Amino acid sequence: MKRGFTLIELLLVIAIIAIISTLAVNKVGGIKEAAARKVSLANQGAVERAVGAFLVSGGKLNRLDSLLYAGDGGAPVLGRGREGDFDFDTVSTADGREGLYLGPSADAEATETLREERNSGLTPDLQKLLCLYTLNKAQAEALAERLGLKYVMAQTAYADLAATSFPALHYPKDRAYGDGSVPNGADGVHPNASAIVATVVTNGMAVAAVNPMTDLGRTVYQACGQELLNTVNWGENYDETKVRAEVAATGGPLLAFGLGDSCSVIGNANAGLESAPFATYPLKKYYSRYILLIRLRSAGAGSVSVTMPELAGVLDCCGNTIRAAQHIIQDL
């Protein structure tokens, strides 16, 4: 006579199936993330080679994404520290409308939804990596003359993107708003194609820079060939005076700009980039373009000192160098 399964046997089988399913789902998820990161790593290397070749051919690297909010009326964000120096402590004002781009500001009812679901600005890792740097006259002129960086594209701080308030705003035509119209707060703001405004690169202007006062920032400087070794142990509170001298002595500050579709390198035959690539592994609410690091190298001293900006490397949208991205893939 055949007998059926007991309740305990059925529960045991169900539990085993649930465990196997969980393991399978986790494995598939890990494979997908590893694949996405490998594509991102390939893009990162391709961007570095393409931009390097573009600059060698005499190309001008204009209209990079500034990674900062546009100031009132689209004016450049002014640095709050000394010109030609870092601002380590403050990355944004109390109302969130200056400093690193962290998503739409709190001037519309839809702000929290926009900030948390549709556009949270830079990834948290990139926020931790960056600080502000105030350009002096010589540095601003060198960026314009030697790299051709006369304008940067700054994200608007406002969730309510009224065309009457920001007539210079535009929305890339390859995105949802194909007619080039400006979306408003109710539409949501795409993190990789937010309404942006061109601002002139000028002295006294704040730009994003890799923060050498953080452990992560120091590893980025080191990956770009600048050995910042004055501090004995990782995690200590670094001495700001020593850090400033150390950065200057080893090559100069690393400025960070996003490579968006507005940049002059995109679509240029000497670069081979038809569009600006972006990583797919972060959540879609974060800015996921690749970040160009521009070193402000100085030569000479005193009255004969010259600033020579140069491409130092490329980060992914989470602030990883190519080497760091490789290690992450290996650990998945």
N, C-alpha and C positions, 0 to 999 in steps of 0.2 A: 504494500500500500504506500502511495506517495504521500509525503507530508510537506506542508508549506514551510516557509521561513518563519522563524520566530521574530518577535518584535526586536529583540536585542540584535539578532543577525541583520535585520533590515537597517537598523540604526547604524550598525558598524559599517555596512556597505556604503550607506549614504555618507558617513563621515569620511571614509577613505576616498570616495569620489570627490567630495568637497575639497579635501586636502590636495589631491592630484590636480583638480581644476585651478586651485589657487596658485600652485607652483607653476602650472602651465601659463597662466595669465601673467604672472610676474616675470617669467622667462621671456615671453613674447614682448612684454613692455620693455624689458631691458634690451632686447634685440633691436626694437624700434628706436629707442633712445640712442643706442650705440651707432646705429645706421645714420640717424639724423646728425649726430655729432661728427661722424666721419665725413659726411657731406659738408658740414660746417667747416671742418678742418681743411678740406680741399679748397673750399671757397676762400678761406682765410689766406692760404698760401697763394692762391691765384690773384687775390687782391694785392698782396704785397709785391708780387712779380709785375703785375700790370701797372701799378702806380709807379714803381721804380723805373720801369721801361719808359713810361710816359714822361717822367721828369728828366731822364737821361736824354730823351729826344727833344728836350726844350719846352715841354708842355707846361702850362700854367694851371696850378691846382686851385682854381677859384670856386667859391660857393659850396664849401663844405658845411655840414651841419655843425652848429656850434655847441650842441648839447646843453645850452642854457636857454632860459626864457628870454623872449624879446622884452625889452623894457617898454615903458609906456609910450604909445604911439609908434612902436617899432624902433625906438632909439636903442643904441647899444647899451648893454648892461654895464654900468660903471663899477670898477673895482672899489672895494672899501678899504683895501690896504694900500701900501706904497706901490708906486709904479715900478715895474720890473721885479716884483716880489710875490710870494705866495700869500694866500689868505687861508691858513690852515683851519681856523676855528669856525668860520661861518660859511655855510654853503647856500643859504637862502635867507630871505628876510622873513619876518614874522608872518606876513600874509602869503608867503610862498610864491611871490611873483618875480623874484629874481633868484639867480643862482642856478643850480643844477635842475634840469627838466624833470619834474616829478609828477607830471600829469596836470590836468586842468585845475584852475584855482577855484577858490570857494566863493564865487560871485554868481552862482546859478543854482537853482534847486536841484538840478540833475547832477551836481558835482560829485557826490559820493559814488553814484552809479558809474559815472564816467571814469572816476579815478580808480575804482576797484575792479570794474568789469571790462571797461572799454579801453582805458588808457591810463596806465600807472606810470608812464614815463620810463626812465632808465631802470634797468634791473637792479634789485637791491645790492648785488655784488658790485656792480659798476658804481653805484652811489657811494659805497664804502671806499672804493679805490680812488675816487676823484676829489679834488678840491678846486678852489678858484685861484687864478693867477692874473695879475693886472699887468697888461702890456705897457711898456714905456714907448716913447716916440721912436727910438731906434729899432726896437723889436717890431713894432707895427709896420714901419716902413720896410724893414727887411722881409717880412712876410709878404708884403705887397709886391716888392720889386724882385725878389729872388724866387719866390714860389708862385707869384701871381695871385696870392690870396687877398683880394681887395674887398670881397664881401663874404660874409658867412650867413647861413640860413638859420635863424633862431626860431624856436617853437613859440607860439603865442601862449601866454599864461592863462588866457581866458577860455572858459567853457562856452560862453556865448560869443561865437565868432561872427559878429555883425560886419558885413562888408563895408558899411558906412563908417565904422570905427577904425577898421584896418583895411584901407583900400589896396594896400600892397600885398595882402595875403593871397596865396594861391594854393590850389589843391592839385597834385600831379594828375595828369589826364589818364594815366594807366590804372587809376584806382576807381572806386565806386562812382565818384562824381565825374563821369567822362566828359562833361561839358566844361570842366574847369571851375564850376561854381564853388562857393565856400559853404561847407556844412555848418550847421549851428549846433548849439549844445544838445538839443533834443535828438539830433542825428547820431551823436557820439563822435569821437575823434579817433581816427586810426593811429596807433602808436608809431607806425613806420611812415605814415604819410599825413601827418597832422598839418593843419594850416600853418604856414611858416612865412616869415617876413625877412627880407634881405636887410642886413645891417652892415654898415661900413666898418672895416677893421681900422681902428684908430687908437692913438695913445690914450691911456686911461681906461681902456675897455677891458672887461673881465672875460676870461676864457676858461674852459675846463682844463685841468692839468692833473697828471698822476701825482698823488700825494706821497711824498717820500717820508712822511711821519708815521706811516702805517707799514706793518710787516708785508702786506700784499703789495703795496706800492713799491717798496724797496726791492722785492723780487722782480717786478716789472723793469725797474731801472737796471737791475743786474742782468736781466735777460737781454736788454738793449745795450749791454757793454759798459755800464757804469757801476763800478763796485762801491757800494755804500756800506762801509765796514767800520765806521767809528764807534758803533755801539756794540758792547760785548755780547749781550744776550737778547734774543728775540723777545718781544713783548714788553721790553722796558719802555719807560717814557723817554723818548728821544729829545735831546737838547736842540731847540729850534735854531739857535745860532750855528751850532756845529753842522746841522743838517743843511742849512742854506749854503754854508761854505763848502760842504762836501759835494753838493749837487753842482755848484759852480765850478769846482775844481775837476770834476770827472766828466764834464761835457755840457751841462746846462739842463734846464727844466724840460720835461716832456709834456707838451701840450697835446690835448686829445680832441679830435674832431671826427664826427660821423661821416661815412661815405654814403650820401644819399643820391637820389636820381638827379638832383639839381647840379651836382658837381660837374665841372668842365671835362673831367676825365671820362665821364660816361658817354658812350657813343663815339669816342674818338678812335680813329683807325690805329693810332700809335699805342693804344692801351689794350684794345680787344675786349672791353667790357661794354656790352650793349645796354645793360641795366645794372643797377647796384644790387648785388646779392644780399640776402639776409638769412639769418639762422632760423631754423624751424623748431629747434628743441626747446627754447624757452616758451613760457605761456604767451599766447598771442597778444596779451594786454601790454607787453613790454616792448620798448624800442629795441629792435633786433638787427640793426645794421652793424657793419664792421667799423672799427674805430682806428683811424690813422693816428699814429704818434709822431708828432713833429718836434724834433729836438732844437732848442734855441742855443746853438753852439756859438761861443764867443771866441774871437781870435784877436791877439794884440792886447794892448792895455792903454788906459788913459785916453788921450785925444785920438789915438790911432786904433782904438778898439772897434771891431766890426762884428756884427751879428750875422751868422750864417745859418738860417733854418734848413733842416734836412729831414728826410723821412727816416725815422728810427725803427719803425716796426708797425705791426698790425695786431690789434686785439679783437677777440670776439665780443659779443654784446654783454658778456658776463665778466669781461676784464681779463680773460685768459690769453696768455701768449701762446704761440704755436706749440712750444714745448709743454706748457701746462695742459693744453687741450689734449695732447697726445697721452699724457699720464692719466687724465680723466677717462679717456676711452679705454685704456688698458685695465683700469680698475672696475669697469662696468661688468 
